[in-house]
């Protein structure tokens, strides 16, 4: 395996240091997309939002409840709480 340069090591380290912030920002973007979408696109956004919420240590039961309710307002409140606690 090839050695990584010092720059590459820093990029990788910075990514993992900021992984929660990246997931939170993407979750916020997905909530916006949920408000604007419908049909299959909406299902795709819910699935993606669930994956990002898992990265933010949200319990699977909570994610399943949000998806079953199919209410972007509930997801927005959840993401807002997560942003305040971050």
Secondary structure, DSSP 8 states (H G I E B T S, - for coil): -----HHHHHHHHHHHHTHHHHHHHHHHHHHHHHHH--THHHHHHHHHHHHHHHHTT--HHHHHHHHHHT-HHHHHHHHHHHHHH-
